[in-house]
C-alpha cells in the first residue's frame, strides 16, 4: 500500500460515463482572444458567462482578482448526464480573493457562491486569500468540488440551508496555514478560542450550517482529499448548538432532518491543530460513516460531543503522531507569539472524544450531556498515541468498540479517561499495549482483549507510518468476526486481525448505506465484491433498491479485470438483498488466476430504482474503485 497516494489507489473517485458536453465557454481575466491547446480561441470574462446544461466553462491561465465581488453562479440547472462544469487548469488558474484573514460565525464572505443550482461541477481551480470561504454552496443540490487547490480560508467549502443536499468534495488539496506557524509556533488557544488572535483558523475543509439558520440536509461525500496545517480538518457546524454563555446549556438544537448521511473516506490529514473529524455542536448526527482515512498529528482524531442521534460508523482509520510537541523548529518563528507560552503546549493525541464540554466532568450536569439513541460503531482502527493521552474520553454511550489496535501511554489504558460508565457501551476484542483501565475491568469489558506490551513491534515500520502487520504480530487473528446486516468480516486466517490492516491490506468494512432523509436519495454504487469461490459478483447500493417495473426480466452486467483484455459477462442477476445485486453465473471458462483484480463494472442503466422513491440509480458519487458505469 502506498500511503502517500492511498486515496488514489484504494478508494478512487468517479468519472461520469456518457456525460454529454455542450458548448465550451473560454474565459480569461480580461476577455479577448487567447491561445489554448495550439488554437486561438475567443474568450470572455467570467461574469459574462451564462452556461446551459452540458456546457463547460473553461478558465484559461491567469489570476482572477475577486476582491469583494464574489463569483456567483445562480439558478443553474444541469442534469446528471449534462452537468454544468466550471473547469480550470490547476494552479495556473488562480481565484484570488485579495482578502485578509478575518473571523466570523455568522456572516461569511466567499470567493465563489453556487446558489439555487443543481448538478454543477467546480474542477481544477486554485483558491487563495479567500476569507472566510472558498466555495459557498447555498440552496443547491448535486454540487461537486474536485481537484482544487485551496490556500488559506476558514472553510474551503461550506454548505448552508436545508434545501442543500448532495455535496461531493473530492481530490482537493487544502493548506490552511502555509507558514506552518499554527502547528509549530502558535499556542493552541489562540486559534481555538473565539477571542483568540488567530480565531480565523477555526474552520475546516468542509463546514456547514450557521447559528440561527438552518443547516444542510445531508447527502455529503468527502473523499480523497489532502489536508495540511489546519485547525480542524473536516468540521461540522460552528454553533448549531446555540449555547447560553452563562449556563453553557444549549438553547436549541437543529432538527432530525439535518446532517444526515455523511461519508468521509480516503482523506489524508497532516498537522491538524485540533480536530480531525468534528461534527460537534451539530446537535444531530445521523448516519455518519468515517473510514479509511489517515490522520498524522491530529490533536483529536474524532470529536463527537454536544451531538446526538446515530448511527455512526468509524472504522479502518489510521491515527498516529510523529511530532511530540508544539515548539518552534529550526528557523524563524513565522508568527508573532510569546515563545515562553510554548513550554507546556505539548501534543496530546485524543482519539475519540464523546459528549465532553470541559476538562472537569464535575461541572457537566446530566442535562448537558447529549446522548446517542442509535449505536456508535468504532472498529478496526489503528491508533498510536505514543507517550500521550487520551484514548476514549468523555461521557460515552451506545459505543460499540471492537477489533481496534491501540498504542497508549504507560499507565493510561483504554477507557482511563471515560468520565463514567454507561450500560449501553461495549468494549471487546481489541489489541492493546496496556491493560484496559479499571473502569472497563470493573464492568467486565475487554474479556477477549489481546494485551501485549510489545504490540508496537508488530507493525512493519511505524516511524515511516507503515502500520501493516508483521507475521509475528499478536494482533493477527485476534479480532472478532463482525456482522452488519448480511455483511460479514472479510479476512484471511482464523479470525480478523485487529486494527486497520488485514495483513498488508486495508481492512474491508461494510459498504455504505444511506438512511431515509428529507430529500430523495437515488441509489449509488458503494461497493463491489467478486467471490472467487462461487464465481459470483455482488454490487452494493446506497439505498434499498429494486428492479424498475418496466425492466427486462433478464439482464447482465459486465466486469473488466486487470489481467484480462475484454469485459467478462455475468448473468443470473437479481436483487438478492435490499441493498445488494447478486449475479450468480460467470460466462466463459476463465482461470481465476488470469483475471486479476476488478477494474471496471458496467451496469444496465434502466434496471435499478429506489424502493422508497422510484428514483433511478445515479452515477453521482458512486465509487470508482473499480470504475462503475452504465450500459446504454
C-alpha positions in Angstrom: 0.0 0.0 0.0 1.3 3.4 -0.9 0.1 5.5 2.0 1.0 8.8 0.2 -1.4 8.0 -2.6 -3.8 5.8 -0.6 -6.8 7.9 -1.7 -6.0 7.3 -5.3 -5.1 3.6 -5.3 -7.6 2.3 -2.7 -10.8 4.3 -3.0 -10.8 6.4 -6.1 -13.3 9.0 -7.4 -16.0 8.6 -10.0 -15.8 9.7 -13.6 -19.2 10.1 -15.2 -19.8 7.8 -18.1 -21.8 9.0 -21.0 -21.8 12.7 -20.0 -22.8 15.0 -22.8 -20.7 18.1 -23.4 -22.4 21.1 -24.8 -20.8 24.5 -25.6 -17.3 25.3 -24.3 -17.0 28.9 -23.0 -13.4 30.1 -22.8 -12.7 32.6 -20.1 -9.7 34.8 -19.3 -9.4 37.5 -16.6 -9.7 40.3 -19.3 -11.5 38.6 -22.2 -10.4 38.9 -25.8 -8.5 36.2 -27.7 -6.1 33.7 -26.3 -4.2 30.6 -27.3 -5.4 27.2 -25.9 -4.0 23.8 -26.8 -2.5 25.1 -30.0 -5.5 27.1 -31.2 -6.6 30.7 -31.0 -9.9 31.0 -29.1 -12.2 33.8 -28.4 -12.7 34.3 -24.7 -14.9 36.3 -22.4 -14.8 37.3 -18.7 -16.3 35.0 -16.1 -19.1 37.3 -15.1 -20.5 37.3 -18.6 -20.9 33.5 -19.0 -24.4 32.1 -18.9 -23.9 28.3 -19.2 -26.6 25.8 -20.2 -26.9 22.1 -19.2 -23.9 20.2 -20.5 -21.8 23.4 -21.0 -18.1 23.7 -19.9 -16.8 27.0 -18.6 -13.1 26.6 -19.3 -10.9 29.1 -17.5 -7.5 29.8 -19.1 -4.3 30.6 -17.2 -4.3 33.8 -15.2 -5.1 35.4 -11.9 -8.8 36.2 -11.4 -9.0 39.0 -8.9 -12.2 38.7 -6.9 -12.0 41.2 -4.0 -15.4 42.0 -2.6 -17.2 41.0 -5.8 -17.5 37.2 -5.4 -18.0 34.9 -8.4 -21.7 33.9 -8.4 -23.4 31.0 -10.2 -27.1 31.4 -9.6 -30.1 29.4 -10.8 -28.1 27.0 -12.9 -29.8 23.6 -13.6 -27.7 20.9 -15.1 -28.6 17.2 -15.1 -26.7 14.1 -14.3 -25.9 13.5 -18.0 -25.5 17.2 -18.7 -23.8 18.8 -15.7 -22.5 22.4 -15.8 -18.8 22.3 -15.4 -16.5 25.2 -14.4 -13.0 24.0 -15.1 -9.6 25.5 -14.6 -6.0 24.3 -15.2 -5.0 23.7 -11.7 -2.7 26.2 -10.1 -2.4 28.1 -13.3 -5.9 29.4 -12.9 -6.0 31.3 -9.6 -9.1 32.7 -7.9 -7.6 35.4 -5.7 -9.9 36.8 -3.0 -7.5 39.6 -2.0 -8.8 39.3 1.5 -7.0 39.4 4.8 -7.8 36.7 7.4 -10.9 37.5 9.4 -13.2 35.5 11.7 -17.0 35.3 11.7 -19.5 32.7 12.9 -22.5 34.4 11.2 -21.6 36.5 8.1 -19.4 34.6 5.7 -17.7 36.1 2.7 -16.9 33.7 -0.1 -14.8 33.8 -3.3 -17.4 31.7 -5.2 -21.0 31.0 -4.5 -23.3 28.4 -6.0 -26.9 29.3 -5.2 -30.3 27.8 -6.2 -28.5 25.4 -8.6 -28.1 21.7 -9.3 -25.6 19.4 -11.0 -22.7 21.9 -11.0 -19.0 20.7 -11.0 -16.2 23.0 -9.9 -13.0 21.4 -11.1 -9.2 22.2 -11.0 -9.2 25.7 -9.7 -6.8 27.4 -7.3 -8.3 29.5 -4.5 -6.0 31.8 -2.5 -6.7 34.6 0.0 -10.4 33.6 0.3 -11.6 34.6 3.8 -13.7 33.2 5.1 -14.9 30.7 2.4 -13.5 29.4 -0.9 -16.7 27.9 -2.4 -20.1 28.5 -0.8 -23.0 26.1 -1.7 -26.3 27.6 -0.8 -29.8 26.1 -1.5 -28.3 23.8 -4.1 -28.1 20.1 -4.9 -25.7 17.7 -6.5 -22.7 20.0 -6.4 -19.2 18.7 -6.9 -15.9 20.5 -5.9 -13.0 18.4 -7.1 -9.3 18.6 -7.8 -9.0 22.1 -6.5 -6.2 23.8 -4.6 -7.1 25.9 -1.5 -4.6 28.0 0.4 -5.9 29.8 3.4 -9.6 30.2 4.1 -11.6 29.5 7.3 -13.5 26.9 5.2 -12.5 25.7 1.8 -16.1 24.6 1.0 -19.2 25.5 3.0 -22.9 24.5 2.7 -25.9 26.1 4.1 -29.8 26.0 4.1 -32.0 22.9 4.4 -32.6 22.7 0.7 -28.9 21.9 0.2 -28.1 18.3 -0.2 -25.7 16.0 -2.2 -22.3 17.7 -2.0 -19.2 15.9 -3.2 -15.8 17.2 -2.1 -13.1 15.1 -3.6 -9.5 15.1 -4.7 -8.8 18.6 -3.3 -5.7 19.9 -1.5 -6.2 22.4 1.3 -3.3 24.1 3.2 -5.0 26.4 5.7 -1.7 27.9 7.1 1.1 27.6 4.5 3.6 29.2 7.1 3.1 26.2 9.4 3.1 28.6 12.3 -0.3 27.4 13.7 1.3 24.0 14.2 4.9 24.9 15.1 4.6 28.2 16.9 1.1 29.3 17.9 -0.4 28.5 21.3 -3.5 26.3 20.9 -6.0 28.7 22.4 -5.0 31.5 20.0 -6.6 29.6 17.1 -9.1 27.6 19.1 -11.0 30.2 21.1 -13.4 32.7 19.6 -11.5 35.6 21.1 -8.1 34.2 20.1 -5.7 36.2 18.0 -6.0 33.7 15.2 -9.6 32.6 15.6 -10.0 32.9 11.8 -8.4 29.4 11.6 -11.4 27.9 13.4 -12.9 26.1 10.4 -12.3 23.1 8.1 -12.0 21.7 4.6 -15.8 21.4 4.7 -18.3 23.0 7.1 -22.0 23.6 7.1 -24.8 25.4 9.0 -24.9 28.7 10.8 -26.2 29.8 14.1 -29.8 30.9 13.9 -30.0 29.5 10.4 -31.0 26.1 9.0 -28.2 23.5 8.5 -28.0 21.5 5.3 -30.0 18.3 4.9 -27.1 16.0 4.1 -26.0 13.5 1.4 -22.4 14.7 1.7 -19.3 12.8 0.5 -15.8 14.0 1.4 -13.2 11.7 0.0 -9.6 11.5 -1.3 -8.6 15.0 -0.1 -5.3 16.1 1.3 -5.5 18.5 4.3 -2.4 20.1 5.9 -1.7 22.7 8.6 -5.4 23.2 9.6 -7.2 23.9 12.9 -9.8 21.3 12.1 -9.7 19.0 9.1 -13.3 18.3 8.5 -15.7 20.4 10.6 -19.4 20.4 11.3 -21.5 23.5 12.2 -19.7 26.1 14.3 -22.7 26.5 16.6 -25.8 24.6 15.7 -25.9 24.0 19.4 -26.7 27.6 20.5 -25.3 28.0 24.0 -26.3 30.2 26.9 -22.9 31.8 27.7 -23.7 31.8 31.4 -25.0 28.3 31.9 -23.4 26.7 28.9 -26.7 25.0 28.3 -27.9 24.7 24.7 -30.9 27.0 24.0 -31.9 25.0 20.9 -30.7 22.2 18.6 -31.4 21.6 15.0 -34.0 19.1 13.9 -33.6 15.4 12.9 -33.7 16.1 9.2 -30.3 17.8 9.2 -26.8 16.4 9.0 -27.9 13.1 7.6 -25.9 10.7 5.5 -22.2 11.8 5.6 -19.5 9.5 4.1 -15.9 10.6 4.8 -13.1 8.4 3.5 -9.8 8.2 1.7 -8.6 11.5 3.2 -5.0 12.2 4.4 -4.7 14.7 7.2 -1.4 16.1 8.5 -0.9 18.6 11.3 -4.5 19.2 12.4 -4.1 21.5 15.4 -7.4 20.4 17.0 -9.9 18.0 15.4 -9.7 15.6 12.6 -13.4 14.9 12.1 -15.6 17.3 14.1 -19.4 17.3 13.8 -19.6 18.6 17.4 -22.2 21.2 18.3 -24.3 19.9 15.4 -26.9 18.5 17.8 -27.9 15.9 15.3 -25.5 13.4 13.7 -27.3 10.6 11.8 -25.6 8.0 9.7 -22.1 9.3 9.5 -19.5 6.9 8.1 -15.8 7.7 8.6 -13.5 5.1 7.2 -10.1 4.5 5.5 -8.6 7.9 6.5 -5.1 8.7 7.7 -4.6 11.2 10.5 -1.0 12.2 11.2 -0.6 14.6 14.2 -4.2 15.4 14.8 -4.8 16.7 18.4 -8.1 14.8 18.4 -8.9 12.4 15.6 -12.6 12.1 16.1 -14.7 14.6 18.2 -18.4 13.8 18.7 -19.5 16.0 21.6 -22.7 18.0 22.0 -24.1 15.6 19.5 -26.9 13.1 19.5 -28.5 10.7 17.1 -26.7 7.9 15.3 -25.9 5.5 13.9 -22.2 6.5 13.5 -19.6 4.1 11.8 -15.9 4.8 12.4 -13.7 2.1 11.0 -10.4 1.2 9.3 -8.8 4.5 10.1 -5.1 5.1 10.9 -4.4 7.7 13.5 -0.8 8.3 14.8 1.6 11.0 15.8 5.3 11.6 15.0 5.8 15.1 16.3 5.8 15.3 20.1 5.3 18.9 21.0 4.3 22.3 19.7 7.6 24.2 19.8 9.4 26.3 17.2 11.5 24.1 14.9 14.8 25.3 13.5 14.5 28.6 11.8 12.5 31.8 12.2 9.2 31.7 14.0 6.7 32.7 11.3 4.1 34.2 13.7 4.5 36.8 16.4 4.0 34.7 19.5 5.4 34.6 23.0 7.9 31.7 23.0 7.6 31.2 26.7 4.0 30.2 26.3 5.1 27.2 24.3 6.8 25.2 27.0 3.7 23.3 28.1 1.7 23.4 24.9 2.5 19.7 24.1 0.8 17.5 21.7 -2.0 15.4 23.2 -3.4 12.9 20.8 -7.0 12.3 21.8 -8.6 9.5 19.8 -12.3 9.7 20.4 -14.0 12.5 22.3 -17.7 12.0 23.1 -20.0 14.4 24.8 -17.4 16.3 26.7 -17.6 20.0 27.3 -14.6 20.7 29.6 -11.8 19.2 31.5 -13.7 18.9 34.7 -16.5 16.3 34.5 -18.0 17.5 37.7 -19.3 20.8 36.1 -21.3 19.0 33.4 -24.8 18.2 34.7 -26.9 15.4 33.1 -29.0 17.8 31.0 -25.9 19.0 29.3 -24.8 15.6 28.0 -26.1 14.7 24.6 -26.9 11.1 24.1 -26.9 8.9 21.0 -30.1 6.9 20.6 -28.5 4.6 18.0 -25.2 2.8 18.0 -21.8 4.4 17.7 -19.7 1.8 16.0 -15.9 2.1 16.4 -14.0 -0.8 15.0 -10.8 -1.9 13.1 -8.9 1.4 13.7 -5.2 1.6 14.4 -4.2 4.1 17.0 -0.7 5.0 18.1 -0.6 7.7 20.7 3.0 7.2 21.7 3.5 8.6 25.1 0.5 10.9 25.1 -3.1 10.5 26.2 -6.1 10.3 25.8 -7.8 7.3 24.1 -11.5 7.4 24.6 -12.8 10.1 26.9 -16.0 12.0 27.8 -19.5 10.7 28.5 -19.8 7.8 26.1 -23.0 6.0 25.4 -24.1 3.5 22.7 -20.3 3.0 22.0 -19.6 -0.4 20.4 -15.9 -0.8 20.4 -14.3 -3.8 18.5 -11.1 -5.1 16.8 -9.1 -1.9 17.3 -5.3 -1.8 17.8 -4.1 0.7 20.4 -0.7 2.0 21.5 -1.5 4.1 24.6 0.5 5.9 27.2 2.1 4.0 30.0 -0.4 3.6 32.8 -3.2 5.1 30.7 -5.0 2.0 29.5 -8.0 2.1 27.2 -11.0 3.7 29.0 -8.9 5.6 31.5 -10.5 9.0 30.6 -14.1 7.9 30.5 -15.9 10.1 33.0 -18.4 7.4 34.0 -19.9 4.1 32.8 -23.0 3.7 30.6 -24.5 0.2 30.3 -25.1 0.8 26.5 -21.3 0.7 25.9 -19.5 -2.5 24.9 -15.7 -3.0 24.6 -14.1 -6.3 23.5 -11.6 -8.0 21.1 -9.2 -5.0 21.0 -5.4 -5.4 20.8 -3.8 -3.2 23.5 -0.2 -2.5 24.6 -1.5 -1.7 28.1 -4.2 -3.4 30.2 -7.6 -1.8 30.0 -8.5 0.8 32.6 -10.0 -0.3 35.9 -13.4 1.2 34.8 -13.6 -1.3 31.9 -12.4 -4.2 34.0 -14.9 -3.4 36.7 -17.7 -3.7 34.2 -16.4 -6.9 32.6 -15.3 -5.3 29.4 -12.5 -6.5 27.1 -12.8 -10.1 28.2 -11.2 -11.2 24.9 -8.7 -8.4 24.6 -5.1 -9.1 23.5 -2.7 -7.3 25.8 0.9 -7.2 24.6 3.4 -4.7 25.8 5.4 -5.2 22.6 2.4 -4.6 20.3 4.1 -1.7 18.5 6.9 -4.1 17.5 4.4 -6.0 15.4 3.9 -3.1 13.0 6.1 -3.1 9.9 7.6 0.4 10.2 5.7 2.9 12.5 8.4 5.6 12.2 7.6 5.8 8.5 3.8 5.5 9.0 3.6 1.9 7.9 1.2 0.1 10.3 0.7 -3.0 8.4 1.2 -6.1 10.5 4.2 -8.3 10.6 3.7 -12.0 10.6 4.8 -12.1 14.2 2.2 -9.5 15.4 -0.1 -10.5 18.2 -2.9 -8.5 16.5 -3.2 -11.2 13.8 -6.3 -13.3 14.1 -7.1 -11.5 17.4 -10.4 -9.9 16.4 -14.0 -11.0 16.3 -16.0 -11.8 13.2 -18.3 -8.9 12.7 -21.7 -8.8 11.1 -23.7 -5.8 9.8 -26.9 -6.9 8.2 -25.9 -9.5 5.7 -22.3 -8.3 5.5 -19.7 -10.2 7.5 -16.0 -9.6 8.1 -13.6 -10.3 5.1 -10.4 -11.8 6.4 -7.7 -14.5 5.9 -6.7 -16.8 8.7 -8.7 -18.0 11.7 -10.3 -14.6 12.6 -10.0 -11.0 11.6 -6.8 -9.1 12.5 -7.1 -6.1 14.9 -6.6 -2.7 13.6 -7.0 -1.0 10.2 -5.0 -3.6 8.2 -5.6 -7.2 7.4 -2.1 -8.4 6.9 -0.7 -6.0 4.3 -4.0 -4.6 3.1 -6.6 -2.2 4.4 -9.3 -3.9 6.3 -12.5 -4.1 4.3 -15.6 -2.7 6.0 -19.3 -2.8 5.4 -20.5 -0.9 2.3 -22.1 2.5 3.0 -25.8 2.6 3.3 -28.0 5.7 3.5 -31.0 6.2 5.7 -34.1 8.0 4.6 -33.9 11.7 5.0 -35.9 14.8 4.0 -34.7 14.5 0.3 -34.8 12.0 -2.5 -31.7 9.8 -2.4 -31.1 7.9 -5.7 -29.3 4.6 -5.5 -25.5 4.9 -6.0 -22.9 2.1 -6.0 -21.0 1.9 -2.8 -19.2 -1.4 -3.1 -18.4 -4.4 -5.3 -17.3 -7.9 -4.4 -16.1 -10.8 -6.6 -16.5 -14.1 -4.8 -13.6 -16.3 -6.1 -15.1 -19.4 -4.6 -18.6 -19.2 -6.1 -17.5 -17.1 -9.1 -20.4 -14.7 -8.4 -20.3 -10.9 -8.4 -22.1 -8.5 -6.0 -22.8 -4.8 -6.3 -23.9 -2.8 -3.3 -26.2 0.2 -3.5 -26.6 3.0 -1.0 -30.4 2.7 -0.6 -32.9 -0.1 -0.8 -33.0 -0.9 -4.5 -35.4 -2.8 -6.7 -35.8 -3.5 -10.4 -37.8 -1.0 -12.2 -41.4 -2.1 -13.2 -40.5 -1.9 -16.9 -37.1 -3.5 -16.5 -36.3 -6.6 -18.7 -36.7 -9.9 -17.0 -33.3 -11.0 -17.9 -30.2 -8.7 -17.9 -26.5 -9.0 -17.4 -23.6 -6.9 -16.1 -20.1 -6.8 -17.5 -16.9 -6.7 -15.4 -13.4 -5.9 -16.5 -10.4 -7.4 -14.7 -6.9 -6.1 -14.6 -5.4 -9.2 -16.1 -7.8 -9.8 -18.9 -8.3 -7.7 -22.0 -12.0 -7.9 -22.5 -15.1 -7.5 -20.4 -16.5 -10.6 -18.7 -20.2 -11.1 -18.6 -22.2 -12.1 -15.5 -25.8 -13.4 -15.7 -28.3 -14.8 -13.3 -28.6 -11.3 -11.7 -31.2 -10.4 -9.1 -31.6 -8.1 -6.1 -30.6 -10.7 -3.6 -31.0 -8.3 -0.6 -32.4 -4.9 -0.1 -29.1 -3.2 -1.0 -27.3 -5.9 -2.9 -27.4 -7.0 -6.6 -26.0 -10.5 -7.0 -25.1 -12.1 -10.3 -24.5 -15.9 -9.9 -23.1 -17.0 -13.2 -19.8 -16.0 -14.8 -19.6 -16.6 -18.6 -16.7 -18.5 -20.1 -14.2 -20.9 -18.6 -11.7 -18.4 -17.3 -9.0 -19.4 -14.9 -9.3 -17.1 -11.9 -5.5 -16.6 -11.8 -5.8 -15.0 -15.3 -8.2 -12.3 -14.2 -6.5 -10.3 -11.5 -8.5 -7.6 -9.6 -11.8 -6.0 -10.6 -11.1 -2.9 -12.7 -14.5 -1.8 -14.2 -18.2 -2.6 -13.8 -20.9 -1.9 -16.4 -24.5 -1.9 -15.2 -27.7 -1.7 -17.2 -28.9 1.9 -16.9 -32.7 1.3 -16.9 -33.0 -1.5 -14.4 -32.4 -0.1 -10.9 -34.6 2.3 -8.9 -35.0 3.3 -5.3 -37.7 1.2 -3.5 -38.8 4.2 -1.5 -39.0 6.9 -4.1 -38.7 5.2 -7.5 -35.6 7.4 -8.3 -33.4 5.9 -10.9 -29.9 4.8 -9.9 -27.3 7.5 -10.2 -23.6 7.7 -11.0 -23.3 10.8 -8.9 -20.9 9.9 -6.0 -20.6 6.3 -6.9 -17.2 4.7 -6.2 -14.6 4.3 -8.9 -12.6 1.5 -7.4 -13.4 -0.2 -9.6 -14.8 2.2 -12.2 -18.6 2.0 -12.3 -20.6 2.9 -15.5 -23.8 2.3 -17.3 -24.6 0.1 -20.3 -26.6 2.3 -22.7 
